Amino acid sequence: MHQTPSGIDRILDRLAPPTASTAGRPATPNAVDPFTRLCEATARVARRNGVDRLVPVAICVLLVVAAFVSAVPQAAHASADARATSDAPMAAVAPVALFGQGDGPAAQDFSDLYLGDGSIPNTLQNPGKGTDAKTLLKSYTVRGGDTLARIAGRYQLATSTVYWANKFQLANPASIRVGQKLVIPPMDGMLVTVGSKTTLAALAKKYNITSQDIIEANNMPDANLVLGATLIIPGATGGALPAAPKTKGQLAYRAPGGWVWPVGGKNYISQFFWSGHRAIDIAAKKGTAVIAAISGTVIYVGNRGFNGGGNVIWVEEGPRLYTTYNHLSGWNVHVGQTIYTGQRIGSVGMTGDATGPHLHFEVWLGKPWSGNSDAMAVNPCRYLAGC
């Protein structure tokens, strides 16, 4: 049965070169490699014109591309199977250092940054922390030759402040002993413990200050009190000291440097010097003698109700040292008069802005109220030994 040759066979037969064995008779199948025949045919086609030369060239190019593609190695198919592991042991790898040379909790260089334990208290992380005045207290160990007044002076505090802070272990100011550890508050005032019914408003009313004064003195983040916490009440006092010195007649207890206590009879400090009260208040019965703490010249006598002082006496002791006596019920001196240490100059009262009879005593290192400011007023306890 005769089979009709395909188009490709006809093209290949047409391109094949004539040979002696094939001339004049039908062609027979050729066992030569098709690529060899194609290459020979391509050379012949190159000498021809027209469409006949394009067909074999295209076929040759396609076959070459197919051969190239088949030679490229195939990529492995993606698989969710676990990758085979080797039984060979892996080499140990040194851990990455999180700190530089010399860093870490044992670092000697304080500039190193260590973020290890997070033990530093943070008021923002826990508002209950940092509101206890115990974190503001210092400790002092009594040494030979110490007195309570001398210890208080080292910290620029009143003797009464140190005494009331240590009342639980001191019968009186003279009962300190060598080796005893004393609590030293950061400022003049009273230490109180917050109870279940304690409120800022009640404390402020009791000690005649504002709630904001208490908040600022204790670095409180807000107005909430923590049960059992210790607070310092700035300027407050627990009353008269058990062994407070008493005056006889007009001559008061004389302090080193010639100063004397400015109030006669029975009295006590009702409020100390602090940032919101730049004086000391000495409570006593109305009419009790007010005594010149140091000699000087009277420069003002009269009523200064506009600043709350009531009846006052101003005394100049030197070019830059002044004392003022406020809330008097009366006076017995005049402007220009020279007065002497221990001399009676007036009487305790409660004129002006006062809630009870007391002497509001000030010491100034410049003329009082110059520029309407009290910045030059200093702590009188620097000069008096009775507080």
Secondary structure, DSSP 8 states (H G I E B T S, - for coil): ------HHHHHHHHHS---TTTTTS------S-HHHHHHHHHHHHTT--SGGGHHHHHHHHHHHHHHHHHHS--------S------S---------SS-TT-STT-S-TTS---SS--S--TTT-TTTT--GGGG-EEEE--TT--HHHHHHHTT--HHHHHHHTGGG-SSGGG--TT-EEEE-SSSEEEEE--TT--HHHHHHHTTS-HHHHHHHTT-SSS---TT-EEEEET---SS-TT----BTTB--B-TTS-B-SB-SS-EEEE--BTTB-SEEEE--TT-EEE-SS-EEEEEEEEEGGGT-EEEEEEEEETTEEEEEESEEEE---TT-EE-TT-EEEEEB--SS-SSSEEEEEEESSSTTGGG--TTEE-GGGT-S--
